[in-house]
Amino acid sequence: MEKVSQEVENQGRWPAQVRGGLVAMLPKGETGDPEDHRPVTLLSIIYRGWAKVQAARIQAWMAGVGLEALAVLCQQPNIRQRCWG
């Protein structure tokens, strides 16, 4: 994983095997209508690990430049997704 992470950082590009995701359409209700489904994207565990490390680095940087309140706010479960995508 470290090798992949270094490649991403150096080249600014993910290897082809990691770039894609699988989109699954999960039903929201019982109707079976296509509009009654929601898309969920399954990403590589390598990307998820890398993203977690990057989020921690950004939070540390935010705290270091005086944005502690925002860093703490972005750790809240109901807000985390809005901060980090």
C-alpha positions as CSV (number, residue, x, y, z in Angstrom):
1,M,0.0,0.0,0.0
2,E,2.9,2.3,0.7
3,K,4.2,1.9,-2.8
4,V,0.8,2.8,-4.3
5,S,0.5,5.8,-2.0
6,Q,3.9,7.1,-3.1
7,E,3.0,6.6,-6.7
8,V,-0.2,8.6,-6.3
9,E,1.7,11.4,-4.4
10,N,4.5,11.6,-7.0
11,Q,2.5,11.2,-10.2
12,G,-0.8,12.7,-9.1
13,R,-2.5,9.7,-10.7
14,W,-4.0,6.4,-9.4
15,P,-3.1,3.1,-10.9
16,A,-5.9,1.9,-13.3
17,Q,-6.8,-1.0,-11.0
18,V,-7.7,1.4,-8.2
19,R,-9.4,4.2,-10.2
20,G,-12.7,2.5,-10.8
21,G,-15.6,1.8,-8.5
22,L,-18.5,-0.5,-8.6
23,V,-21.9,1.2,-8.4
24,A,-24.7,-0.9,-6.9
25,M,-28.3,0.2,-7.0
26,L,-29.9,-0.6,-3.7
27,P,-33.7,-0.5,-3.3
28,K,-35.1,2.2,-1.1
29,G,-38.5,0.8,-0.9
30,E,-40.6,-2.2,-2.0
31,T,-42.0,-0.8,-5.3
32,G,-39.2,-2.2,-7.6
33,D,-39.3,1.0,-9.7
34,P,-35.9,2.1,-11.0
35,E,-36.6,5.5,-9.3
36,D,-37.0,3.7,-6.0
37,H,-33.3,2.8,-5.9
38,R,-30.2,4.7,-4.7
39,P,-26.7,4.3,-6.0
40,V,-23.9,3.2,-3.7
41,T,-20.3,3.2,-4.9
42,L,-17.9,0.6,-3.7
43,L,-14.3,1.8,-3.9
44,S,-11.0,0.0,-3.4
45,I,-9.9,-0.5,0.1
46,I,-6.5,0.9,-0.9
47,Y,-8.2,4.2,-1.8
48,R,-10.2,4.2,1.4
49,G,-7.0,3.8,3.5
50,W,-5.2,6.5,1.5
51,A,-8.2,8.9,2.0
52,K,-8.3,8.3,5.7
53,V,-4.5,9.1,6.0
54,Q,-5.1,12.3,3.9
55,A,-8.0,13.4,6.0
56,A,-5.9,13.0,9.2
57,R,-3.1,15.1,7.6
58,I,-5.6,17.8,6.6
59,Q,-7.1,17.9,10.1
60,A,-3.7,18.2,11.7
61,W,-2.8,21.0,9.3
62,M,-6.1,22.8,10.1
63,A,-5.4,22.6,13.8
64,G,-1.9,23.9,13.2
65,V,-3.0,27.0,11.4
66,G,-5.7,27.9,13.9
67,L,-8.7,26.2,12.4
68,E,-9.2,23.9,15.4
69,A,-13.0,24.5,15.6
70,L,-13.4,23.4,12.0
71,A,-11.2,20.4,12.4
72,V,-13.2,19.3,15.5
73,L,-16.5,20.0,13.7
74,C,-15.4,17.8,10.7
75,Q,-14.8,14.9,13.1
76,Q,-18.5,14.7,14.0
77,P,-20.2,11.7,12.3
78,N,-23.1,13.6,10.9
79,I,-20.8,16.3,9.4
80,R,-17.7,14.3,8.4
81,Q,-19.1,13.4,4.9
82,R,-19.7,17.1,4.1
83,C,-16.1,18.0,5.0
84,W,-14.3,15.2,3.3
85,G,-16.6,14.2,0.5
